[in-house]
Amino acid sequence: MRCLVLPGLDGGGALLDDFLAAMRPRREARALAYPGDPALGYAELIDWVWPRLPADAPFALIGESFSGPVAVALAARRPPQLKALVLCASFVRAPRPPWSPLGLAALPSWTHRLPLQRAPLAAVARAALGRWSTAQRRQRLRAALDALDPAVLRRRLGEIARVDARAALAEVAVPTLYLRATADRLVSRESWEEIRRARPRTDCIALDAPHFVLQARADAAATRIGDWLDRASGLDAGRADVS
């Protein structure tokens, strides 16, 4: 079973290199980078990804953070070759608590004009990486932020504030996993609880990790997801909550 990874808020694939490399000894894995177009909200991204889903072989769809609602909506359409859905440090509604940096989009419109990309790198790294912050990871994070159009960032934050993918999640028929980062400062456990309420048969694996779980704990995340995919490949949509 191959894996297609939909990226986080940056929309690119560079921050996923270590995770993809860790996955590849066991299965083919690639990231799908989004166009840098501020006109593309969640609905448009879902339509953009749909024809790019693998049609010739079984695959698992992995949605990281921002892309969780995209992955859920695609899975709800039930593409023929989709065999599993994985959500990593993600959500189906705007993350709580409201003071999470990802909740900025829910604040009054004047906050949308803030130069978010000019925020001190140390503060961004602290929120996204916590104690797993290293010079190399901070450098990669800075490069990803510098490459992101501010208009695209504002649009995506606005989409997060309005999203509600709970109904779509309830329509997902394939085995589903939530990878929860226990040291996540951006997406709290409440997002996992909301996913579990929307689809009780969702499995959960908890890792001691920051929001950037696929970056900071690439090997561990790849191992746990890979093991789950091995088990899920022979299941319908059973539930085995191991959080």
C-alpha positions in Angstrom: 0.0 0.0 0.0 1.5 3.3 -1.1 1.1 6.5 1.0 0.1 10.0 -0.2 0.8 12.8 2.3 -1.1 16.1 2.2 1.0 18.8 3.9 0.4 21.2 6.8 -0.2 24.9 6.7 2.9 25.7 4.5 1.4 23.5 1.7 4.7 22.3 0.5 6.5 19.0 0.9 10.0 20.0 2.0 9.2 19.8 5.7 8.1 16.2 5.2 11.3 14.9 3.7 12.5 13.0 6.8 9.1 11.4 7.4 8.9 10.3 3.8 12.4 8.8 3.9 11.5 7.0 7.1 8.4 5.5 5.4 10.0 4.4 2.2 11.9 1.3 3.4 8.4 -0.3 4.0 6.2 1.4 1.3 6.2 4.0 -1.4 5.4 7.4 0.1 5.2 10.9 -1.4 3.9 14.3 -0.6 1.5 16.3 -2.7 2.4 20.0 -2.7 -0.4 22.5 -3.1 -0.3 25.4 -5.6 0.6 28.8 -3.9 -2.7 30.4 -4.9 -4.7 32.4 -2.3 -7.9 31.6 -4.2 -7.7 28.0 -3.1 -9.6 27.4 0.1 -10.5 24.0 1.4 -13.2 23.3 -1.2 -10.9 24.2 -4.0 -8.0 22.2 -2.6 -10.3 19.2 -2.3 -11.3 19.5 -5.9 -7.6 20.0 -6.9 -6.4 16.9 -5.1 -9.2 14.6 -6.2 -8.0 13.9 -9.8 -4.4 13.4 -8.4 -5.3 10.5 -6.1 -3.8 7.2 -7.1 -6.1 5.3 -9.4 -4.0 2.3 -10.3 -3.0 0.9 -6.9 -4.2 0.8 -3.2 -3.1 3.8 -1.2 -3.4 5.4 2.3 -4.1 9.1 2.6 -2.3 11.0 5.3 -3.4 14.5 6.2 -1.1 16.6 8.3 -2.5 19.4 10.5 -4.1 21.9 8.1 -4.8 19.1 5.5 -6.8 16.9 7.8 -10.1 18.4 6.6 -9.0 17.9 3.0 -8.1 14.3 3.6 -11.4 13.7 5.4 -13.5 15.2 2.6 -11.6 13.1 0.0 -12.0 9.9 2.0 -15.7 10.6 2.4 -16.0 10.6 -1.4 -14.7 7.0 -1.2 -12.1 6.8 -4.0 -11.9 3.2 -5.2 -8.3 2.6 -4.3 -8.3 4.3 -0.9 -7.6 1.7 1.9 -6.9 3.8 4.9 -7.0 7.4 6.3 -4.5 8.9 8.7 -4.8 12.3 10.4 -1.7 13.7 12.1 -2.0 16.4 14.7 -5.1 17.6 12.9 -8.7 18.6 13.4 -12.2 18.6 11.9 -13.1 21.9 13.4 -11.0 25.0 14.3 -8.5 23.9 16.9 -9.1 24.7 20.6 -8.2 26.3 22.9 -9.1 29.6 21.2 -5.7 31.1 22.2 -3.9 28.5 20.1 -1.9 30.3 17.4 -4.0 28.4 14.8 -7.0 30.2 16.3 -5.7 33.6 15.1 -8.0 33.3 12.1 -11.0 33.3 14.3 -10.1 36.7 15.8 -11.3 40.0 14.4 -10.4 40.7 10.8 -7.7 43.2 11.7 -5.5 40.3 12.9 -5.5 38.9 9.3 -3.3 41.8 8.4 -0.6 41.0 10.9 2.8 40.1 9.3 2.7 36.5 10.6 5.7 35.4 8.6 7.8 38.0 10.4 7.0 36.6 13.8 10.2 35.8 15.7 11.5 32.4 14.6 12.1 31.4 18.2 8.4 31.9 19.0 7.2 29.9 16.0 9.6 27.1 16.7 8.6 27.0 20.3 4.9 26.6 19.3 5.5 24.1 16.5 8.6 22.1 17.8 8.8 22.7 21.5 11.8 21.0 23.1 12.5 19.2 19.8 13.6 22.4 18.2 17.1 22.2 16.6 19.1 24.6 14.5 18.4 22.4 11.4 14.7 22.2 12.0 14.5 26.0 12.7 16.3 26.6 9.4 13.8 24.4 7.5 10.9 26.1 9.2 12.3 29.6 8.3 12.7 28.5 4.7 9.1 27.2 4.5 7.7 30.4 6.0 9.8 32.6 3.7 8.4 30.7 0.7 4.8 31.1 1.7 2.8 33.9 0.2 1.2 36.0 3.0 -2.1 36.0 1.2 -2.0 32.2 1.0 -1.3 32.0 4.7 -4.1 34.4 5.6 -6.6 32.4 3.4 -5.6 29.1 5.0 -5.9 30.5 8.5 -9.4 31.8 7.6 -10.3 28.4 6.2 -9.3 26.8 9.5 -11.5 29.1 11.4 -14.6 28.1 9.4 -14.1 24.5 8.8 -16.4 21.8 10.0 -15.7 18.3 8.5 -17.5 16.3 11.2 -20.3 15.1 8.9 -17.7 14.1 6.2 -15.7 12.2 8.7 -18.8 10.2 9.7 -19.1 9.1 6.0 -15.5 7.7 5.9 -15.7 3.9 5.4 -12.0 2.9 5.5 -9.9 2.3 8.7 -9.0 5.6 10.2 -6.1 6.6 12.5 -5.5 9.7 14.5 -1.8 10.3 15.4 -1.9 12.5 18.5 1.1 14.6 19.6 0.9 14.7 23.4 3.1 17.9 23.6 1.2 19.7 20.9 0.8 23.4 21.6 -1.3 24.2 18.6 -3.9 21.4 18.5 -5.1 20.1 21.8 -6.5 16.7 22.8 -10.0 18.3 22.4 -9.5 18.0 18.6 -9.0 14.2 19.0 -12.0 14.0 21.2 -14.1 15.7 18.6 -12.9 13.3 15.9 -13.7 10.4 18.2 -17.3 11.7 18.7 -17.8 12.2 15.0 -16.4 8.7 14.1 -16.1 6.5 17.2 -14.3 3.7 15.3 -11.3 5.9 14.7 -8.1 4.4 16.1 -5.6 6.7 18.1 -1.9 6.4 18.6 -0.3 8.9 21.0 3.4 10.0 20.6 5.4 12.2 22.9 5.9 14.9 20.3 5.2 18.5 19.3 2.7 19.7 16.7 5.4 19.0 14.1 5.2 15.3 15.0 6.2 14.1 11.4 9.2 16.4 11.5 10.4 16.0 15.1 9.6 12.3 15.5 9.8 11.2 11.9 11.2 7.7 12.6 8.8 6.9 15.4 5.8 8.3 13.5 6.7 6.3 10.4 7.0 3.1 12.4 3.8 3.5 14.3 1.8 4.5 11.2 3.4 1.7 9.2 2.6 -0.9 11.8 -1.0 0.4 12.0 -1.3 0.2 8.2 -0.1 -3.4 8.2 -2.8 -4.2 10.7 -5.5 -2.1 9.0 -4.9 -3.6 5.6 -6.8 -6.7 6.8 -9.6 -4.9 8.7 -12.8 -3.2 7.7 -13.0 -0.2 10.1 -12.6 -1.6 13.5 -11.5 0.5 16.5 -8.5 -0.1 18.8 -7.9 3.1 20.8 -4.3 2.9 22.1 -3.9 6.5 23.2 
